[in-house]
Structure formats: C-alpha cells, structure tokens
Amino acid sequence: MKRNILKYSVLPMIAALIALVSCSEDWLKPEPLSFYTPENSYVDAAGFYSALTTCERNMRHEFYGDAAPIVTEMVQADIAVEGTTDKAGPQMDMDVSLLPDLDLNNGDRTKTGWYWYEGYKGIKYANVVVARIDNATYKDDAERNAVLGSAYFQRAYRYYKLTHQYGDVPYLDWEINEPKYDFYTYDRWSILEKIKTDLEYAYQWVPEVVDRGRTSKAACGVLLMKVCMALTDFDRAIAIGREITAKYPLMTKRFTTNQTKANTNLMHDLHSVEAKLDMSNTEGLMYVVSYPEVDGSDRIVIMRNGVPFWNSANVKTPDGIQGCSQTVAPDETDPEMDLNRMYGRGIGRVRPTNYFQYDIWRADKEGNDMRGPYNHDSWRRPEDLRYNNPALKTSGNQWYGKYLIKPVDMGIEDTIRCWYNWPHYKLFVPDPLQTQWQGGETPWYIYRTAEVYLMLAESYYWKGDLASAASAMNVVRERAGAEPLTAADITIGEILDERARELYYEENRHVEIVRIAYTFAKTGKACEVFGGRTYSLNNFSGPGGTGSNIKQEGINFWYDWVNAKNNFYNKGVKHRWAEYKISVHHVLWPVPANAINTNLKGVINQNIGYPGAENNQTPLTVPKEGTVLGPQ
C-alpha cells in the first residue's frame, strides 16, 4: 500500500466575467456561472476521485470534534456510558432520549440521527460516481473499474452501518436529480447481499497502492469480511482475512520517535500521531486524515471526550480546597504539574464502565498487557495526577504537588464524571495550538490488521474451530504482552473482550455487537455465555406496541450482553438528571420522524418499539440484477 500522504484539493472557482461589446444579441444567451458542472468535471478518473474525496472527508466527521458520533456508538454498548452529568438530555435513559421525534443529532443528546443523515449523504455522493461512471474517458478498463470499486466501497461502508444501526432501511443505488418523496424500506439481508457483490468487485479492482486516506484494496477486503460475517459466509471471510494478514503484518517492534521517551511502550508508538504519519506502518489499512497545521484539517478532541473532568471544582484536596487547575503556577518547573499538557483537559463525556476498566483485565492473563491498566505507562488513574492549583502553592497548602485522593464526600455525579481510569496511550493527542489541550490534529485508524485477526478468530468461532480462533487471537495478544489463550478459553465473550482491549475508540462497538446479535438469531447457535440461550429473528426487537420498554432477557444478544456487562444500565444508577436505562428494542435505533413524515408518497418503516411502527409495511427486496432507482 502506497504511503504517500493524500493532499486534498478543491477545484478553483471562476471569478472573471466575460464582457461582450457586440451589437448583436449574443449577450442575451444564458451562460453558466462556472464551468465546473458535473458534466465538465466528471470526465476522467481524476474528476471522479475528487468527488469521492467528499466521501472520504465525511468519514472523518465520525471521530472528530466534541461529542463525536463515535461516542454514541460507544455508549450504546458495554464499554462506556455518557458521563456529562451536569444537564438533562444526554443519552442516559434511552427510554426517554431515544424517541423518533426528538433532536437525534445533537451533541448534548445523541448522535444516532447523525448516522442516518450522514449515511445517506455519503451514499448520495457515491451514487453520483456509480451513475456517471461510463460518461468519462479512462486510460484503460482497470482505471475505470478502480473508480467504480472505490464508489462501491463508500456506499457499502454506509450501508453496513445503517443495516446494523437501523435494520431494514431505504435502499438508494442511483443518482437522484430532482426532489423525491417516495422512498421505501428494503430488507437488510438483501441490502447486505447486494453490497457483498459490490465489495467483491471492489476487492478485485481497487489498487493496493493508494495515497493515505484513499480507499485501498485492503480496506475493501476488511469491509467485505464484515459483510460476509454478517451473512454467515465465514469461509469467504477467512479466505480474505488470510490474504490481508499475509500482506500487512502487525507492527511488533518500536518504530517512532516516541521510543526515546520515558514511560512509553509499543502501544504508544502504534497509536501516536507519528505512527499514523509513518510510511513504514504496515498495520494501518485505512485512515481518515487530518494533518497538523494543514488547512482543511480538524481536531479530534478525543481528550475532551474521554479524559475525566479532573479540574472540576468538586475534585478537592482532603482539606476541602479545589485541587486541580488547567493553568499552573507561574514559577512551576515540574512538567508533571501541567495536567493540561500531560493528559488533556477532559470533561468525562465517555465514561468507561467497570467492564472496560477492570473486568476484561485479568492479572493472570493480562497482567503484562501493554494495553491494560496493570501497565501504568499506558493507563492513567486520577490517583496518578497531582494537585496543581496555583492557589494551593501561593497559600502554602500542604497538599500542593501531592497525588490526588478521592474525596470521601464526592457525590455520584462527580464520581461518574471525574473519577475513573482511562487508556492514556490511546487518547493522548497533542493539541499545541490550543490553550486547552483537548485533542489536536491527527490521522485516525479506520481499519487495522489487528482487527482482521480478531475477525478471523470470530469466524473460526462460528465454524466451531476454537483452536484456530485462539491462534488468531494470540497473534494480537502476544504482540501486546498478554498470555496466550487455548481453545478451551474461546467464547463469544472472550472475543468481545479482546475487541474491547484492542479497539477502544476505534471500532463501532454498538454495530459489532448488533452484528453478533443478528448472527445468533439467524443461526440459532446456542450462546455459551448465557447458559446455552438461543435467539430468533422473529422477535429480534421485542413485541413492540404499548409498554415496549421491556427489559426481559432472551430476546436479543445485544440487550443481554450490554445489560449484563454495563454496570450502569438498569442497575439503579442515577443522578439528579437521569437514571441509566436501556430496553430490548434499543438494539436498533429510531428512524428520525422527519425522514418518515416528509416521505409523502412512500413508506419508510419505523423500528419496532418506537412510536410509528404500527404503520410499517413489508420491506421490499433489493433485486439481484439491475438497479432500484436507475436502469433496470
């Protein structure tokens, strides 16, 4: 895979007007304001790749900024909950905050709606390329097919998420040039079958050597693996995974300038800004790009989202004075006292659960794991921070410079937001252009080889080959310093645990648990972590109707797993604004009411359990040949 950094460009606008001084009436003829119309721009591969740049840029928005959409994916799962306890509205009580007619694309509430609207926006851009692919000139068929394959990937990338976040959804496969009010819901399984075909094409034609940030053959392969697994085609997923891991090995030795810094390890290398810029990094299969101090880049703000709110006024010294400050004393020379630059100024939006902080890290198996809390270089605790409030130093307070002690009277709201452990190696992104270090400009991994090994392990699990599953997982585990597993250790729970260890703040955690839930329901396989419990597609979201906020085990795996592993939901954890709750039907998210209500001539179904589902119609099926909206 080529490691040249992608430089995004924007087509210049024509600013000059042509003055006509003829006595004829030619000046009355309409002239375009710009020659950069689709007909003039999409004439070759370069023009189409410029269009696909929009899709690639928009992929970045999922991970960047305050309350980034990926936060919603994390808190709708087992690894974290929304931690901003200072206001009403955030997604804590899902029975209240996940309703179709609410604002579902709001950082102070939820970003479930972002995935709907941005998903279809990306599909729209990709469909322009698909529809116009043969209106251009190419140097050969391979170039044409590579462009089309890249568009197929971008469209499938959105549909893979939509079909696991919303289930059955409208299927758009062609450019739309006029207002349209007659969309219909399509069966998710037929959508997945269609994008599998598209991705097989993409995996064949998209080149391996691309600029960083572009769609690569390996990226097409990873997404194809995911779709194959969703369709229970595990043999094909395994074949692809073997091909990818053979070409793109894990980074097993230190390889960035961080290796000269104290208190760092290979995990700091792998997840540093330098690693994502390093052209020798064989593990990164696809990135979204944002480069330090380059126009058009964006700040990831990951430390604001993920680090505790350590400078809260309620983080006090044992004698009752505010302990921490974003600023440091003017004469302070110890760099560890600058908590802002050492750890980032967090607000505790992504509050890890006990499952992620403690349960998945076993002293006998992960005691030497560089990814885990036993490694104090990799993880940080509030107790690792020091009281740095300049007022403490000025007053000669005895606690200045000493390590934090949890206040005995700290309330639950502040405990949730201010006092938890976090994976510093994963979340630390320098932010030198800002006063508050919240997370600066960096590329970010979309797919890594490590995830491919874990998908291989899961595919072997579904086939009953537990020895091969253990072997695939051990490649990742041994790189991190964890003890190897045996076939007897392998369960779906162990696989989910390993994904959490490796892919925190990278994977779509909700999507992947829902994919597993669908697989249990489709195959009828007994779930060993719940005593052999089986599931069905017939009642995947529960009964719906009045009183649909049911919290009954045995309906879908997503609910059972999250309810069992997340120590907040349905456990009576509450603060003055909300109680943490989920219900069975939250396995799928509410379709925004506006999308349904403005679709005047068609029918977009609402998911079971939400108001409006009583108007649903049988989903349509995506045809195997031809298109839905374009030529038949």
Secondary structure, DSSP 8 states (H G I E B T S, - for coil): ----B-----------------SSSGGGS---S-S-SHHHHTTSHHHHHHHHHHHHHHHHTTTSSTT-HHHHHHHTSSSEEE--TTSS-STTBHHHH--TTS--S-TTS--HHHHHHHHHHHHHHHHHHHHHGGGS--SSHHHHHHHHHHHHHHHHHHHHHHHHHTSSEE---S---S-----BEE-HHHHHHHHHHHHHHHHHHS-S---BTS--HHHHHHHHHHHHHHTT-HHHHHHHHHHHHHHS----S--SGGGGSTT--HHHHHTSHHHHH-TT--SEEEEE---TT-TT--B--HHHHHS--TT-TT-B-TTSSB---SS--TT---GGG-HHHHH------EEE-HIIIIIT--HHHHTT-TTSTT-TTT-B-GGGSB---HHHHHHT-TTTTSB----TT--HHHHHHH---B-HHHH----TTSSS-S--B--EEEEEHHHHHHHHHHHHHHHT-HHHHHHHHHHHHHHHT-----GGG--HHHHHHHHHHHHTTTS-HHHHHHHHHHHHHHH---BGGGTTB---STTTT---STT-----TTS-HHHHHHHHH-SSTTTT-B-SS-B-B--GGGGS----HHHHHT-TTSB----TTSTTGGG----B---SSS-SSS--
